[in-house]
Amino acid sequence: MKKNILITGGAGFIGSHLTRLFINKYPDYTIVNLDKLTYAGNLENLKDIEDKPNYTFIKGDIENMELVKSLFIKYDFTGVLHCAAESHVDRSITDPLAFVKTNVLGTVSLLQVAKDAWKDNYEGKLFYHISTDEVYGSLGETGFFTEETAYDPRSPYSASKASSDHFVSAYHHTYHLPVIISNCSNNYGPYHFPEKLIPLCIHNIINNKPLPIYGKGLNVRDWLFVEDHVRAIDTIFHNGKPGETYNIGGHNEWKNIDIIKELCRQMDEKLGREKGTSEKLITFVKDRAGHDLRYAIDATKLKNELGWQPSLQFEEGLSKTIDWYLNNTEWLNDVTSGAYRSYYEKQYGI
Ligand SMILES: Cc1cn([C@H]2C[C@H](O)[C@@H](COP(=O)(O)OP(=O)(O)O[C@H]3O[C@H](C)C(=O)[C@H](O)[C@H]3O)O2)c(=O)[nH]c1=O
């Protein structure tokens, strides 16, 4: 069946994996990727699919309602997969307003355009918001987030995502816009911008730089391979129930210090370095302000209702991820040096 779908933030980490999956799996779909190409959005992430006939890239901001309206008119979208977001918690602590702008105002602008474009006939339409488990706040040493857990965001980043989730739900309740939200745990995998824990430490191990561990490294995250996440989004987009929320997680909890030790172990082996070499780079630094202790997802609803489960064991996913970075040092050097940005700045005039 033919569909025209708008993916926002398709040049980002999760967005590029999602775009690739949809382009390759659904040749009958027309996919329009609207991305502002901020520091974390990178067209190199989509090099392998950029010439596909069902793919179009538009450089632009989700807050630009005139632009988004014109795209709805031109492409007659039946679906929106909304990935565009500022995503780094540390950046949100130093610049909260940037997060309100993109994550809150950007999402509401998009909702408004979708509602206006679809208001005469919601049949077959879906606005899908890709969100985070951080909206639920922080867990103690036990328990899991379920879809019924009350929102309790604690960082400017999670507050902005919680707010955007609430707007998505509000458009459903007030205007009956068909929406779905999924809240996912920490992702890892290829094309992850090296400001986040895993790619940052891979980059630093390669370059023999310190591995900064906040506090004592005892905070816990539930890690999911990004390709498993986008498979879940695909399943939910096609089979989920409008108005519903789905939690997505890896059931794969690690203390930060343990995950970095595992990363060091694998990288010493792959780089042919003596055992214990990379661990010596571990450096405990000042803790993140308001650092959430633990996230863990109960993804039973997704498993029972839609049959999704993670496919990859963590050690294997981490090994695949490290191999990708070792084979793509040019990508890593470009995104850390700014060479890539200046190339696309010239190309797209930003
Ligand atoms: C960058 C960095 C992080 N950390 C700690 C902080 C966290 O406890 C853990 C992971 O940090 P990271 O910034 O990679 O990810 P989270 O803060 O958990 O948030 C991530 O996962 C959720 C679901 C999203 O929704 C966010 O968009 C995504 O960024 O390592 C360090 O100890 N050192 C460092 O240098």
The ligand as an ORCA input file, in Angstrom:
! r2SCAN-3c Opt
* xyz 0 1
  C      28.121     11.884     28.503
  C      28.403     11.156     29.802
  C      27.427     10.493     30.477
  N      27.678      9.877     31.666
  C      26.578      9.152     32.344
  C      25.291      9.914     32.504
  C      24.233      8.819     32.395
  O      24.038      8.225     33.659
  C      24.865      7.782     31.467
  C      24.402      7.908     30.013
  O      24.535      9.259     29.643
  P      24.077      9.819     28.217
  O      24.295     11.281     28.214
  O      24.762      9.012     27.174
  O      22.540      9.424     28.169
  P      21.308      9.794     29.172
  O      21.571     11.008     29.933
  O      20.979      8.574     29.952
  O      20.170     10.102     28.101
  C      20.051      9.309     26.880
  O      19.041      8.341     26.971
  C      17.726      8.823     27.152
  C      16.768      7.679     27.201
  C      17.363      9.937     26.246
  O      16.205     10.159     25.968
  C      18.424     10.909     25.871
  O      18.103     11.615     24.711
  C      19.751     10.235     25.711
  O      20.756     11.211     25.605
  O      26.271      8.032     31.535
  C      28.948      9.868     32.226
  O      29.189      9.275     33.298
  N      29.929     10.510     31.540
  C      29.727     11.182     30.369
  O      30.682     11.783     29.821
*
